[in-house]
Amino acid sequence: MGYTQRCGIPRVDLIGASAMAQKRLIQISDLHLSRTRAYTYPNWKAILKWVNQIQPDLVVNTGDFIFEAPDD
């Protein structure tokens, strides 16, 4: 029995496989953006350019998004 079944989390299919085949998804990770560390800006600029060229339907960020602590 999987975790979602043990916890009672229902499975929801939002779109079928044929509809998903026509969608573009981009997954990015660990951007580590910073207002105080200027060396992160070129990476962010390059990613924005790449994402805008591909024009995905969905962008998912699965890693660390910023360097700073929550209070910064």
C-alpha positions as CSV (number, residue, x, y, z in Angstrom):
1,M,0.0,0.0,0.0
2,G,1.4,3.4,-1.0
3,Y,1.8,6.5,1.1
4,T,-1.2,8.3,-0.6
5,Q,-3.4,5.3,0.1
6,R,-2.3,5.0,3.7
7,C,-3.0,8.7,4.3
8,G,-6.3,8.7,2.4
9,I,-5.2,11.1,-0.2
10,P,-7.4,10.6,-3.2
11,R,-5.9,10.3,-6.7
12,V,-7.2,12.9,-9.1
13,D,-6.6,12.7,-12.9
14,L,-6.8,16.3,-14.1
15,I,-6.2,15.5,-17.8
16,G,-5.9,12.4,-19.8
17,A,-2.7,11.1,-21.4
18,S,-3.7,12.2,-24.9
19,A,-4.2,15.8,-23.7
20,M,-1.0,15.8,-21.8
21,A,0.9,14.7,-24.9
22,Q,0.1,18.1,-26.4
23,K,1.4,20.1,-23.4
24,R,4.9,21.4,-22.7
25,L,6.2,21.2,-19.2
26,I,9.6,22.5,-18.0
27,Q,11.1,21.4,-14.7
28,I,13.8,23.6,-13.2
29,S,15.7,23.2,-10.0
30,D,18.0,25.0,-7.5
31,L,17.9,28.5,-9.0
32,H,19.4,30.0,-5.8
33,L,18.3,33.6,-6.7
34,S,19.6,36.4,-4.6
35,R,19.1,40.1,-4.2
36,T,22.5,40.4,-2.5
37,R,24.6,38.0,-4.7
38,A,24.8,39.6,-8.2
39,Y,26.5,36.5,-9.7
40,T,23.1,34.7,-9.7
41,Y,21.6,37.2,-12.1
42,P,23.2,35.8,-15.4
43,N,21.8,32.3,-14.6
44,W,18.3,33.7,-14.0
45,K,18.5,35.7,-17.2
46,A,19.6,32.7,-19.2
47,I,16.8,30.5,-17.8
48,L,14.2,33.2,-18.5
49,K,15.4,33.4,-22.1
50,W,15.3,29.6,-22.5
51,V,11.8,29.3,-20.9
52,N,10.4,32.2,-23.1
53,Q,11.8,30.5,-26.3
54,I,10.1,27.2,-25.4
55,Q,6.8,28.8,-24.3
56,P,5.8,25.9,-22.0
57,D,2.3,25.4,-20.6
58,L,3.7,24.9,-17.1
59,V,7.0,25.6,-15.4
60,V,7.7,23.6,-12.2
61,N,10.5,24.7,-9.8
62,T,11.5,21.7,-7.6
63,G,14.6,23.0,-5.8
64,D,15.9,25.8,-3.7
65,F,14.6,29.0,-5.2
66,I,16.5,31.6,-3.1
67,F,19.7,31.9,-1.1
68,E,18.5,34.2,1.6
69,A,16.8,33.2,4.9
70,P,13.0,33.7,5.1
71,D,13.4,37.0,7.0
72,D,15.8,38.6,4.4
